Amino acid sequence: MRGWLTGLALAVQRRRGGFDLGRCDWFTRTMSALNGVHILLGVMVAVALGYIGRWWYLERGRGALRAMSPADLVVGFTVNFFDTLGIGSFAPTTAIFKLQRRMADEEIPGTLNAGLAVPTLAEALIFIAIVTVDLTTLIAMIAASVAGAWLGAGVVARAPRRVIQVGMGIALLIAAGLLLAKNLAWLPAADGNALGLAGGTLLFAVCVNCVLGALMMLGVGLYAPCLILVTLLGMNPLTAFPIMMGSCALLMPVGGARFVRARRYSAGAALGLTLAGIPAVLCAAFIVRSLSIEWLRWLVVVVVVYAAVLMLISARVPATSPA
């Protein structure tokens, strides 16, 4: 791409004379952005391959494929399909697993981060390639979320069951509140048009995204808070998609690998989320593209609140009793 554009510019220089490529600011900025985006996309592909290899290495011989059920594939396709359309996957998947009693409550955060990592990487590759956002803002916020996830995963992987249950119950209630606010149009109007941040505003956004990355390890989805954050700071809401998906795409493999190593997750359910999630993302991004999902948002609010209540009730059961 760069060679083709450079050749075109040189041809114009020969044709018109006096054209100085080095003084063409738009060309320099375009080339820098293209290089930066290509590098970021390359890093994400490398992370995806490295994460898959690491997961296989840690799980070899454990029979994860045999532990996967057809229901895991159905859940994986459904939550990742609607995640690509902007609903988010953490709260719905947590609710489904809780209602299914698919795994112990303390294994849910690890299953989410391990199983949804690769589909989210696919989402990030698509949205970073098609949505324009300031590269400095994008990379800084992604790096902050990864740092937060690395710290948060270490805490959650060692946390007692009851702490995780209470934390996830509160997280689900927060998620339901954000969804309710979105459904009732209580969130700030999406009228910003900035493509990036700078100075103290950027520092504030980086700090908040670091906290959101840590909370992701407890099952608090990053999508809705990140969308609210960039909107409040005056950015174009579309820029939230590459930021939030890029953040999750790199922080989830970091956290997911720690959960896999600690065996604090359900391998079969995570594998189902991954295998069915990738085609779901491609289907939503390239085939469906848009869908009326207002009714589904309300259904998700109801289900998530119900699951949050169940999670908090489970936290009151003694650790020796089944949750």
KOLRO-913812 format. One record per residue (C-alpha): residue in three letters; chain; x, y, z. Coordinates in nm, 4 decimals. Example, Ala and Ser with C-alpha at 12.3 -4.5 7.8 and 13.67 -1.06 7.14 Angstrom:
2
    aa   ch          X          Y          Z
   ALA    A     1.2300    -0.4500     0.7800
   SER    A     1.3670    -0.1060     0.7140
//
This chain:
323
    aa   ch          X          Y          Z
   MET    A     0.0000     0.0000     0.0000
   ARG    A     0.2703     0.2483     0.0954
   GLY    A     0.4768     0.1620    -0.2129
   TRP    A     0.1759     0.2198    -0.4392
   LEU    A     0.0984     0.5593    -0.2832
   THR    A     0.4633     0.6634    -0.2918
   GLY    A     0.4810     0.5724    -0.6602
   LEU    A     0.1683     0.7737    -0.7297
   ALA    A     0.3101     1.0778    -0.5485
   LEU    A     0.6372     1.0567    -0.7385
   ALA    A     0.4466     1.0332    -1.0642
   VAL    A     0.2573     1.3512    -0.9754
   GLN    A     0.5879     1.5184    -0.8871
   ARG    A     0.7353     1.4328    -1.2276
   ARG    A     0.4212     1.5430    -1.4070
   ARG    A     0.3680     1.8784    -1.2311
   GLY    A     0.7137     1.9586    -1.0951
   GLY    A     0.7981     2.1151    -0.7632
   PHE    A     0.5932     1.8696    -0.5591
   ASP    A     0.7683     1.8028    -0.2266
   LEU    A     0.6470     1.4765    -0.0739
   GLY    A     0.8138     1.5581     0.2574
   ARG    A     0.6074     1.8772     0.2879
   CYS    A     0.2765     1.7010     0.2162
   ASP    A     0.1309     1.6827     0.5651
   TRP    A    -0.1755     1.4794     0.4709
   PHE    A     0.0438     1.2164     0.3066
   THR    A     0.2728     1.1904     0.6101
   ARG    A    -0.0179     1.1607     0.8502
   THR    A    -0.1873     0.9007     0.6324
   MET    A     0.1289     0.6923     0.6075
   SER    A     0.1889     0.7110     0.9824
   ALA    A    -0.1675     0.6060     1.0555
   LEU    A    -0.1538     0.3191     0.8074
   ASN    A     0.1724     0.1937     0.9526
   GLY    A     0.0412     0.2247     1.3083
   VAL    A    -0.2862     0.0477     1.2307
   HIS    A    -0.1067    -0.2281     1.0415
   ILE    A     0.1332    -0.2785     1.3308
   LEU    A    -0.1562    -0.2912     1.5803
   LEU    A    -0.3471    -0.5384     1.3651
   GLY    A    -0.0322    -0.7478     1.3307
   VAL    A     0.0135    -0.7469     1.7072
   MET    A    -0.3443    -0.8645     1.7537
   VAL    A    -0.3019    -1.1496     1.5079
   ALA    A     0.0188    -1.2521     1.6859
   VAL    A    -0.1565    -1.2342     2.0242
   ALA    A    -0.4429    -1.4485     1.8922
   LEU    A    -0.2061    -1.7149     1.7600
   GLY    A     0.0075    -1.7022     2.0740
   TYR    A    -0.2981    -1.7300     2.2984
   ILE    A    -0.4376    -2.0271     2.1050
   GLY    A    -0.0996    -2.1999     2.1233
   ARG    A    -0.0662    -2.1292     2.4948
   TRP    A    -0.4189    -2.2530     2.5635
   TRP    A    -0.3571    -2.5758     2.3702
   TYR    A    -0.0270    -2.6286     2.5515
   LEU    A    -0.1846    -2.5876     2.8959
   GLU    A    -0.4932    -2.7961     2.8123
   ARG    A    -0.3364    -3.0799     2.6164
   GLY    A    -0.4383    -3.4136     2.7598
   ARG    A    -0.7121    -3.2676     2.9810
   GLY    A    -0.9994    -3.3635     2.7493
   ALA    A    -1.1468    -3.0149     2.7025
   LEU    A    -1.3100    -3.1111     2.3716
   ARG    A    -1.4891    -3.4049     2.5332
   ALA    A    -1.6168    -3.1735     2.8066
   MET    A    -1.7822    -2.9412     2.5542
   SER    A    -2.1562    -2.9815     2.4969
   PRO    A    -2.3765    -2.8767     2.2014
   ALA    A    -2.5371    -2.6203     2.4321
   ASP    A    -2.1960    -2.4539     2.4752
   LEU    A    -2.1782    -2.4009     2.0988
   VAL    A    -2.5290    -2.2537     2.0899
   VAL    A    -2.4437    -2.0141     2.3722
   GLY    A    -2.1144    -1.9226     2.2063
   PHE    A    -2.2769    -1.8390     1.8733
   THR    A    -2.5639    -1.6428     2.0263
   VAL    A    -2.3692    -1.4210     2.2680
   ASN    A    -2.0905    -1.3438     2.0207
   PHE    A    -2.3370    -1.2653     1.7422
   PHE    A    -2.5119    -0.9997     1.9508
   ASP    A    -2.1828    -0.8850     2.1027
   THR    A    -2.0684    -0.7824     1.7551
   LEU    A    -2.3859    -0.5768     1.7191
   GLY    A    -2.2974    -0.3878     2.0384
   ILE    A    -2.5013    -0.5574     2.3141
   GLY    A    -2.1999    -0.7003     2.4961
   SER    A    -2.1369    -1.0622     2.5894
   PHE    A    -2.0216    -1.0773     2.9507
   ALA    A    -2.3498    -1.0084     3.1303
   PRO    A    -2.5687    -1.2298     2.9054
   THR    A    -2.3196    -1.5162     2.9140
   THR    A    -2.2864    -1.4936     3.2921
   ALA    A    -2.6647    -1.5017     3.3245
   ILE    A    -2.6950    -1.8034     3.0952
   PHE    A    -2.4229    -2.0006     3.2760
   LYS    A    -2.5752    -1.9159     3.6130
   LEU    A    -2.9220    -2.0257     3.5059
   GLN    A    -2.7810    -2.3435     3.3471
   ARG    A    -2.5662    -2.4205     3.6518
   ARG    A    -2.3054    -2.5042     3.3880
   MET    A    -2.0098    -2.4531     3.6250
   ALA    A    -1.9219    -2.3349     3.9733
   ASP    A    -1.9755    -1.9619     4.0178
   GLU    A    -1.6073    -1.8952     4.0822
   GLU    A    -1.5227    -2.0451     3.7414
   ILE    A    -1.7463    -1.8083     3.5450
   PRO    A    -1.5029    -1.5101     3.5180
   GLY    A    -1.2246    -1.7345     3.3903
   THR    A    -1.4563    -1.9058     3.1418
   LEU    A    -1.5711    -1.5709     3.0034
   ASN    A    -1.2205    -1.4329     2.9581
   ALA    A    -1.0716    -1.7543     2.8226
   GLY    A    -1.3580    -1.8466     2.5905
   LEU    A    -1.4541    -1.5053     2.4516
   ALA    A    -1.0975    -1.3853     2.3882
   VAL    A    -1.0514    -1.5129     2.0321
   PRO    A    -1.3968    -1.4033     1.9014
   THR    A    -1.3339    -1.0585     2.0501
   LEU    A    -0.9991    -1.0455     1.8726
   ALA    A    -1.1867    -1.1117     1.5480
   GLU    A    -1.4250    -0.8236     1.6280
   ALA    A    -1.1336    -0.5922     1.7019
   LEU    A    -0.9579    -0.6730     1.3750
   ILE    A    -1.2728    -0.5814     1.1831
   PHE    A    -1.3588    -0.2577     1.3642
   ILE    A    -1.0045    -0.1220     1.3926
   ALA    A    -0.9681    -0.1677     1.0176
   ILE    A    -1.2913     0.0163     0.9256
   VAL    A    -1.3414     0.2853     1.1952
   THR    A    -1.1170     0.5927     1.2121
   VAL    A    -0.9792     0.6854     1.5554
   ASP    A    -0.6706     0.8709     1.6761
   LEU    A    -0.3929     0.6129     1.7011
   THR    A    -0.2373     0.7572     2.0184
   THR    A    -0.5724     0.7494     2.1995
   LEU    A    -0.6451     0.3979     2.0741
   ILE    A    -0.3089     0.2482     2.1744
   ALA    A    -0.2913     0.4285     2.5112
   MET    A    -0.6376     0.3133     2.6186
   ILE    A    -0.5780    -0.0428     2.4989
   ALA    A    -0.2441    -0.0629     2.6829
   ALA    A    -0.4057     0.0679     3.0022
   SER    A    -0.6822    -0.1921     2.9885
   VAL    A    -0.4287    -0.4717     2.9397
   ALA    A    -0.2299    -0.3550     3.2429
   GLY    A    -0.5472    -0.3459     3.4506
   ALA    A    -0.6468    -0.6930     3.3329
   TRP    A    -0.3094    -0.8415     3.4222
   LEU    A    -0.3387    -0.7074     3.7758
   GLY    A    -0.7059    -0.7962     3.8095
   ALA    A    -0.6692    -1.1539     3.6855
   GLY    A    -0.4146    -1.2340     3.9531
   VAL    A    -0.6557    -1.1178     4.2236
   VAL    A    -0.9669    -1.2911     4.0873
   ALA    A    -0.7877    -1.6199     4.0160
   ARG    A    -0.7028    -1.6468     4.3879
   ALA    A    -1.0172    -1.4903     4.5356
   PRO    A    -1.2510    -1.6998     4.7542
   ARG    A    -1.5740    -1.8236     4.6014
   ARG    A    -1.8000    -1.5989     4.8085
   VAL    A    -1.6031    -1.2866     4.7178
   ILE    A    -1.6419    -1.3690     4.3493
   GLN    A    -2.0146    -1.4375     4.3896
   VAL    A    -2.0767    -1.1049     4.5613
   GLY    A    -1.8550    -0.9208     4.3129
   MET    A    -2.0262    -1.0772     4.0129
   GLY    A    -2.3701    -1.0142     4.1594
   ILE    A    -2.2903    -0.6455     4.1979
   ALA    A    -2.1301    -0.6416     3.8515
   LEU    A    -2.4443    -0.7880     3.6966
   LEU    A    -2.6610    -0.5265     3.8675
   ILE    A    -2.4321    -0.2520     3.7339
   ALA    A    -2.4520    -0.4023     3.3850
   ALA    A    -2.8314    -0.4196     3.4090
   GLY    A    -2.8393    -0.0562     3.5211
   LEU    A    -2.6313     0.0537     3.2230
   LEU    A    -2.8519    -0.1429     2.9841
   LEU    A    -3.1630     0.0076     3.1420
   ALA    A    -3.0189     0.3584     3.1102
   LYS    A    -2.9427     0.2927     2.7457
   ASN    A    -3.2917     0.1562     2.6786
   LEU    A    -3.4553     0.4588     2.8448
   ALA    A    -3.2206     0.7074     2.6704
   TRP    A    -3.0811     0.8332     3.0012
   LEU    A    -2.7247     0.8328     2.8730
   PRO    A    -2.5671     1.1531     2.7375
   ALA    A    -2.6494     1.2473     2.3818
   ALA    A    -2.4056     1.1070     2.1302
   ASP    A    -2.3233     1.4367     1.9593
   GLY    A    -1.9441     1.4462     1.9933
   ASN    A    -1.7270     1.4380     1.6845
   ALA    A    -1.3686     1.4182     1.8167
   LEU    A    -1.1593     1.1251     1.6950
   GLY    A    -0.9050     1.1403     1.9773
   LEU    A    -0.8051     1.2859     2.3129
   ALA    A    -0.5006     1.4735     2.4410
   GLY    A    -0.3414     1.6029     2.7609
   GLY    A    -0.5255     1.5614     3.0883
   THR    A    -0.8373     1.4284     2.9178
   LEU    A    -0.6401     1.1455     2.7610
   LEU    A    -0.4734     1.0691     3.0951
   PHE    A    -0.8146     1.0514     3.2626
   ALA    A    -0.9476     0.8176     2.9931
   VAL    A    -0.6389     0.5952     3.0257
   CYS    A    -0.6825     0.5677     3.4037
   VAL    A    -1.0516     0.4820     3.3725
   ASN    A    -0.9834     0.2189     3.1058
   CYS    A    -0.7196     0.0628     3.3305
   VAL    A    -0.9844     0.0208     3.6024
   LEU    A    -1.2303    -0.1186     3.3483
   GLY    A    -0.9684    -0.3700     3.2371
   ALA    A    -0.9278    -0.4906     3.5955
   LEU    A    -1.3044    -0.5164     3.6415
   MET    A    -1.3284    -0.7275     3.3247
   MET    A    -1.1565    -1.0059     3.5175
   LEU    A    -1.4514    -1.0079     3.7572
   GLY    A    -1.7029    -1.0257     3.4757
   VAL    A    -1.7888    -0.6567     3.4375
   GLY    A    -1.8217    -0.5941     3.0643
   LEU    A    -1.6132    -0.3067     2.9265
   TYR    A    -1.8335    -0.2130     2.6295
   ALA    A    -2.1060    -0.0022     2.7937
   PRO    A    -1.8746     0.1857     3.0368
   CYS    A    -1.6266     0.2571     2.7578
   LEU    A    -1.9014     0.3861     2.5289
   ILE    A    -2.0248     0.6164     2.8064
   LEU    A    -1.6684     0.7325     2.8769
   VAL    A    -1.5806     0.8345     2.5206
   THR    A    -1.9206     0.9986     2.4734
   LEU    A    -1.8847     1.2083     2.7884
   LEU    A    -1.5380     1.3154     2.6759
   GLY    A    -1.6771     1.4468     2.3469
   MET    A    -1.5587     1.1739     2.1115
   ASN    A    -1.7576     1.0317     1.8236
   PRO    A    -1.9416     0.7261     1.9660
   LEU    A    -1.8250     0.5169     1.6699
   THR    A    -1.4692     0.5506     1.7986
   ALA    A    -1.5728     0.3490     2.1037
   PHE    A    -1.5972     0.0348     1.8921
   PRO    A    -1.2275    -0.0016     1.8016
   ILE    A    -1.1273     0.1216     2.1505
   MET    A    -1.3498    -0.1129     2.3489
   MET    A    -1.3057    -0.4110     2.1176
   GLY    A    -0.9314    -0.3545     2.0886
   SER    A    -0.9046    -0.3270     2.4660
   CYS    A    -1.0966    -0.6491     2.5240
   ALA    A    -0.9125    -0.8244     2.2424
   LEU    A    -0.5756    -0.7807     2.4121
   LEU    A    -0.6727    -0.7870     2.7794
   MET    A    -0.8837    -1.1037     2.7590
   PRO    A    -0.5997    -1.3284     2.6348
   VAL    A    -0.3795    -1.1867     2.9128
   GLY    A    -0.6386    -1.2604     3.1781
   GLY    A    -0.7652    -1.5767     3.0122
   ALA    A    -0.4221    -1.7388     3.0070
   ARG    A    -0.3868    -1.6791     3.3817
   PHE    A    -0.7227    -1.8410     3.4490
   VAL    A    -0.6343    -2.1377     3.2261
   ARG    A    -0.3029    -2.1861     3.4031
   ALA    A    -0.4777    -2.1724     3.7405
   ARG    A    -0.7533    -2.4075     3.6133
   ARG    A    -1.0103    -2.1584     3.7450
   TYR    A    -1.2515    -2.1992     3.4522
   SER    A    -1.4634    -2.4529     3.2602
   ALA    A    -1.2563    -2.5732     2.9659
   GLY    A    -1.5477    -2.7276     2.7747
   ALA    A    -1.7710    -2.4216     2.8018
   ALA    A    -1.4829    -2.1889     2.7091
   LEU    A    -1.4021    -2.3972     2.4033
   GLY    A    -1.7661    -2.3817     2.2934
   LEU    A    -1.7652    -2.0030     2.3257
   THR    A    -1.4544    -1.9850     2.1080
   LEU    A    -1.5410    -2.2336     1.8332
   ALA    A    -1.8936    -2.1012     1.7770
   GLY    A    -1.8003    -1.7404     1.8468
   ILE    A    -1.5737    -1.6851     1.5477
   PRO    A    -1.8350    -1.7669     1.2778
   ALA    A    -2.0925    -1.5703     1.4801
   VAL    A    -1.8737    -1.2585     1.4676
   LEU    A    -1.8191    -1.2917     1.0926
   CYS    A    -2.1895    -1.3495     1.0343
   ALA    A    -2.2930    -1.0431     1.2352
   ALA    A    -2.0232    -0.8182     1.0876
   PHE    A    -2.0479    -0.9074     0.7184
   ILE    A    -2.3905    -1.0657     0.6619
   VAL    A    -2.6391    -0.9159     0.9070
   ARG    A    -2.4647    -0.5821     0.9816
   SER    A    -2.7793    -0.4296     1.1382
   LEU    A    -3.0721    -0.5769     1.3267
   SER    A    -3.3571    -0.4398     1.5359
   ILE    A    -3.2577    -0.5543     1.8845
   GLU    A    -3.4531    -0.3205     2.1112
   TRP    A    -3.6688    -0.6045     2.2422
   LEU    A    -3.3604    -0.8138     2.3081
   ARG    A    -3.2018    -0.5358     2.5177
   TRP    A    -3.5042    -0.5383     2.7484
   LEU    A    -3.4958    -0.9172     2.7724
   VAL    A    -3.1266    -0.9026     2.8624
   VAL    A    -3.2007    -0.6527     3.1431
   VAL    A    -3.4584    -0.8877     3.2959
   VAL    A    -3.2392    -1.1971     3.2676
   VAL    A    -2.9289    -1.0217     3.4006
   VAL    A    -3.1129    -0.8835     3.7045
   TYR    A    -3.2521    -1.2295     3.7794
   ALA    A    -2.9057    -1.3843     3.7499
   ALA    A    -2.7609    -1.1136     3.9755
   VAL    A    -3.0163    -1.1941     4.2449
   LEU    A    -2.9352    -1.5656     4.2161
   MET    A    -2.5630    -1.4905     4.2414
   LEU    A    -2.6054    -1.2818     4.5556
   ILE    A    -2.8318    -1.5453     4.7108
   SER    A    -2.5677    -1.8094     4.6330
   ALA    A    -2.3110    -1.6008     4.8189
   ARG    A    -2.5149    -1.6525     5.1381
   VAL    A    -2.4921    -2.0333     5.1080
   PRO    A    -2.2073    -2.1877     5.3084
   ALA    A    -1.9069    -2.2798     5.0963
   THR    A    -1.9623    -2.6508     5.1615
   SER    A    -2.3139    -2.6404     5.0166
   PRO    A    -2.3900    -2.6530     4.6442
   ALA    A    -2.4456    -2.3107     4.4848
//
